[in-house]
Every structure is written in C-alpha cells, then in structure tokens.
C-alpha cells in the first residue's frame, strides 16, 4: 500500500501539458518526420543517380 500511495503522490506532482501544447508538439513531430522522409528520399535518389553514372547500373 505504501508503494501505491507514493505513486499517487508522484503523479499529483506531474505537470501535464495542455491540449494546445500536445497538439502543437504532435504537429511538429509529424512535420519534422515528413521533412526527414523527404530529405532521405532525395539523398537516396542522388546516391542512386551517382551510382548509375559511375558504374552503369541502377535505374
């Protein structure tokens, strides 16, 4: 029972983010993930182009 009481006390001290903060943070994570995906797509295509020019294989 002591453990449960301690957990409740700790949870009461937590500062939870507001709905607005949660939505903004989620939007930023999604946007940055999409940006990273585009970056790696373009990098992959560039490497593919260089490999096909150097070695004659690829697309």
For each residue, the residues with C-beta under 8 A, 3 or more apart:
1: 4 5
2: 5 6
3: 6 7
4: 1 7 8
5: 1 2 8 9
6: 2 3 9 10
7: 3 4 10 11
8: 4 5 11 12
9: 5 6 12 13
10: 6 7 13 14
11: 7 8 14
12: 8 9
13: 9 10
14: 10 11
15:
16:
17: 21 22 25
18: 21 22
19: 22 23
20: 23 24
21: 17 18 24 25
22: 17 18 19 25 26
23: 19 20 26 27
24: 20 21 27 28
25: 17 21 22 28 29
26: 22 23 29 30
27: 23 24 30 31
28: 24 25 31 32
29: 25 26 32 33
30: 26 27 33 34
31: 27 28 34 35
32: 28 29 35 36
33: 29 30 36 37
34: 30 31 37 38
35: 31 32 38 39
36: 32 33 39 40
37: 33 34 40 41
38: 34 35 41 42
39: 35 36 42 43
40: 36 37 43 44
41: 37 38 44 45
42: 38 39 45 46
43: 39 40 46 47
44: 40 41 47 48
45: 41 42 48 49
46: 42 43 49 50
47: 43 44 50 51
48: 44 45 51 52 58 59
49: 45 46 52 53 58
50: 46 47 53 54
51: 47 48 54 55 57 58
52: 48 49 55 56 57 58 59
53: 49 50
54: 50 51
55: 51 52 58
56: 52
57: 51 52
58: 48 49 51 52 55
59: 48 52
